[in-house]
Amino acid sequence: MGDYDYLIKFLALGDSGVGKTSFLHRYTDNSFNGQFISTVGIDFKEKKVVYKSAKGGFGGRGQRVLLQLWDTAGQERFRSLTTAFFRDAMGFILIFDITNEQSFLNIRDWLSQLKVHAYCEQPDIIICGNKGDLENRRQVSTARAKQLADQLGLPYFETSACTGVNVEKSVDCLLDLVMQRIQQSVETSSLPLSECRGVSLDGDPNASTSYCANC
Ligand SMILES: Nc1nc2c(ncn2[C@@H]2O[C@H](COP(=O)(O)OP(=O)(O)OP(=O)(O)O)[C@@H](O)[C@H]2O)c(=O)[nH]1
């Protein structure tokens, strides 16, 4: 039995160079490296957090969560490899670069990929417009990004892996969405166990059959 109550898997996706690796580094190690070393295939980092539901779920008690953060290569040549990992993630951090309009336009393509490969049709997703510190090179306005996110019904954050702005806040938001989903599925037990997967609710990190997603 691990020293945590839940193992939660998130996956970062988006075009090459938008800052997925940097974002996850900032979140897990609170550090930033200006060098660009493009991810080859897939990588992951972990961080332990205590989750407390603002709505008083989980009996009001803090839950020890081991967050596993999967970092995918944005390059097209790794696409079939990286999309194979989508189905095991419970939440998605969809990142574009505010200084690169094409990475913003590609958001819809990434969402279509998610629709095909994620564990359900409506997984929990947040959109992050990264490199918010590069205001003088901005190509996508906050209003435009927010409008798209509103249309899609997804939370939007303007982040900077460089300064750290909104990085933790955005991941906290995604964790809240996923934990609420877990809480609801425990309450309604709407799916038979055979259709459940992902995280152990009984604290056993090796048991992988007790996460029910209401989708
Ligand atoms: N100024 C600034 N630079 C950033 C930020 N985030 C990432 N970068 C830089 O952008 C470049 C690409 O960042 P990565 O994190 O490697 O990008 P990636 O999305 O993981 O790229 P792939 O692995 O190819 O998919 C690097 O030089 C980073 O230092 C940010 O918030 N602000």
The ligand as a Gaussian input file, in Angstrom:
#p B3LYP/6-31G(d) Opt

LIG

0 1
 N        9.620000      33.002000     -21.922000
 C        9.103000      31.780000     -21.766000
 N        9.674000      30.718000     -22.376000
 C        9.124000      29.505000     -22.188000
 C        7.995000      29.308000     -21.361000
 N        7.690000      28.000000     -21.375000
 C        8.598000      27.403000     -22.160000
 N        9.475000      28.310000     -22.654000
 C       10.596000      28.052000     -23.569000
 O       10.075000      27.514000     -24.781000
 C       10.936000      26.502000     -25.294000
 C       10.153000      25.207000     -25.465000
 O        9.743000      24.736000     -24.205000
 P        9.465000      23.181000     -23.899000
 O        8.940000      23.107000     -22.521000
 O       10.648000      22.354000     -24.212000
 O        8.324000      22.881000     -24.985000
 P        7.472000      21.555000     -25.219000
 O        6.079000      21.944000     -25.447000
 O        7.716000      20.579000     -24.128000
 O        8.106000      21.022000     -26.577000
 P        8.107000      19.496000     -27.168000
 O        8.821000      18.655000     -26.168000
 O        8.855000      19.586000     -28.482000
 O        6.684000      19.092000     -27.385000
 C       12.098000      26.374000     -24.314000
 O       13.179000      27.166000     -24.776000
 C       11.541000      26.982000     -23.020000
 O       12.544000      27.543000     -22.223000
 C        7.415000      30.447000     -20.719000
 O        6.408000      30.398000     -19.997000
 N        8.009000      31.665000     -20.964000

